[in-house]
Amino acid sequence: MAGSLRFLSPLLGWRFAAATKPLYSSGQPQRGHRLTPSDDEMYQKTTIHHLERESQDIMFIEGYTAWGFTINGNRVVGPCAVLPRAILQWNVGTHNDITAESLALFRLLEPRIEIVVLGTGEKVERLDPAVLKLMRQCGIAVEIQDTPNACATFNFLTSERRVAAAGLIPPPGIGQHDNAAVG
């Protein structure tokens, strides 16, 4: 009998070892898995906040077309400079027209602008590095994006009470009557 147990012991040992392994080794929950608070955050509650203008005192870009922008309910035709308390026509046609002279307006404002968001049209375009260096030397950060993202970034910055400005070129891909909402 001792010889037969010795013969079966490797088989029994393997059988007991297999029974002690986890039911699944991939780490993924299986069908009968109970969720606990320590499980992945994808099972946690999600909250979404809709960005809206909180105050009449801040600029809020509501939409854009190939012809211009809707800012605080006002339609602005063509490229524009959105300042903390004003909207101005910006004398640029394309990203190639963005120079130290066209950005001088943003350097002269009081209180000093923290960040200028530049919307270069339908896609992100490279600007002259010397112009960007000049703005940094004046203590103004510059963020270059395509115009739809620049509008959303400007709205976010102003909702966070940052002293921000935007230089926006309308994206040509949006139709005259298709006022695309920002956000």
N, C-alpha and C positions, 0 to 999 in steps of 0.2 A: 504494500500500500504506500509506503514511503517513496518507493521508486515511481509509482504512478503519480503521486502529488508533485514530485520533483519534475516529472515530465509535463504536467499540466500547469505548473507554476508560471512558466513564461507566458502561457496563454492567458491565465487568470490575471497576472500582473498587467499585461497589455490591456485587458478588458477593464480593469479598475482605473488604469491611467487614462483611458479614453473617456471614461465617465466623469473625470474631474476637469476636463477641458471646458472652456466656455461654450455656450450653445452657438454663438456666432463670434467670429474673430475680426470681422471687418470694422467693428465699431459703429456700424449703422443700425438704427433701431429696426427690429424685425416686426412682423405683423402683430405679435402679442405683447410688444414692449409698452410699458406704462411710462408716460412722460412725467418727469420730475422737474422741479425748478432749476436744477443744474443742467438740464438739457440745452441743446443749441438755442441761440437767441432767435432762430427763425420761428420758434414756437411761442415767442413772447408777444405781447401786445405792441402794436405799432401806432404811433400818433403822427398825423400829418397836419402841418400848419399851412394855410393858404396865405401867401404874401399879399397884403393889401396896404394901400396908403393909410397910415395911421393919423396923419395930421395934414391940415391944409398948408402948413408951413414948409413941407418938403416936396421936392419934385418927384413925380412918379410917371415912368414911361409906360403907357397903357397898351400901345401897339405900334406897328410900323407897316409901311408899304414900300413899293419901289419909288414912290413919290415923296415920302416923308414919314412923319411920326405923329402920334397922338400922345401929348404930354399934359397931364392934369386937365384933360378934356379939351385942350386946344390942339388944332391941327397945325403942324409945322411942315412947310414944304422945303424939301432939299436937305442938304447936310446942315447939322446944327450943333451948337455948343450948349450943353445943358449945365448950368451953374447952380449953386445952392439956392439962389433966389431969382434966377432969370433964365430965359431961353433966348439965344441969339443965333442968327444965321451965321454959318461958318463957311468962309470963302475957300472951300476945297472942292475939287471934283472927284478925285480918286485918292488912293493912298499915296500916290506919288507926289501929291500936293501938300502932304503933311510934313512941314519943315519947322525949323526953330522959330521962324516968323509966325507961322500959323498957330503955334502953341504958346506964343508970347502972352496971349490973353490969360491962360491958366497960371502963368508965373506971376502976374501982376495983381491977382486978387487978394483981398483981405477979408476975412481971416484966410490964412494960407490953406490951399488945397492939399489934402494928404495924398490923394490918389486920383489920377485921371484915367478913365476907361475909354479906350479908343476902339470904336467899331469901324472896321475897314471894309465893310460891304458884305458880300456873299461868303467870303472866306477870309481866313487870317492871312495878312500880308506882312512881309518884313519891312521895317522902317530903317532909316539911316541910323546906325549905331551912335554917331556923334550927336544926333538930336536926342536920343534916349539918355545918353551920358549927361548932356546939358540939363535935362529935367531932373535927373538924380542929384546932380550937383546943387540944384536949387531946392532940394529936399522934397521933391514930388515924385512919388512912385507912378509908373506908367504900366497899365495892363492893356495889351493888344489882343483883341479877339474879333471874331466875325460879329457883325452887327446884332443878330438875334441874341447871342450870348452876352454881348456887351450891354445890351438893354437890361437883361436879367441881372447881371452883375451890378450894374449901377443901382437898380432898385433894391437889391439886397444890401449894398453898402449904405445907402441912405436910410433904409429901415433900421440899420444898426447904429444910426446917428453918426456915421462917419462923414467927414467933410470931403465929399467927392464931387467930381465933375465928369462930364462925358463929352467926347467929340465923336459924333455919329455920322456915318455916310450910309444912306439908305441902300439896302441890298436890292439889286436889280431883278432878282428872281421872283419877287412877290408882285402880284397884279394890283392894278389901281384900286379895285374894290375889295380886295382880300386883305383887310386890316388884320394882320396876324397879331394875336394876343401875346403879350410878354409873360414869361413865367415858366 
